[in-house]
Amino acid sequence: MKRFWIGLGLLAALLAVSVVTMLELGQVHERIAAQAEAAAAAAQAGDLAGASATLEACESEWSSVERLCSAFADHEPLEQMRALFSQARIELAAGSPTEAAVACTRLALLSRSVGESHSLHWWNLL
């Protein structure tokens, strides 16, 4: 009976960790998407320095949670996000605001889709 309660406690702890992780990752992906959209808007307005600073803050936040995300998510979209960060940086450095805005917008959409696919739903807990 003692093993049963220990096992039940471990399962409850794992479920709690999973729920908290899903909630946190959803918020992180939403913040990244909002920052990427802000960078796209700044690039579209011609403020390449502001877009670059916003994108750098967005990439800094992404790199702080990238390993955690890769433990819970499919690696292909995460690699696409890394590629889009690189593409946006290259376009901003080249001075082409339209292409940088497109890359930032694609990054925002991908971040939202990854966040939505790993959000807290009953089928993700199974």
Buried (B, 14 or more C-beta within 10 A) or exposed (E): EEEEEEEEEEEEEEEEEBEEBBEEBBEBBBBBBBBBBBBBBBBBEEBBEBBBEBBBBBBEBBEEBBEEBEEEBEEEBBEBBBBBBEBBBEBBEEEBBEBBBBBBBBBBBBBBEBBEEBBBEEEEEE
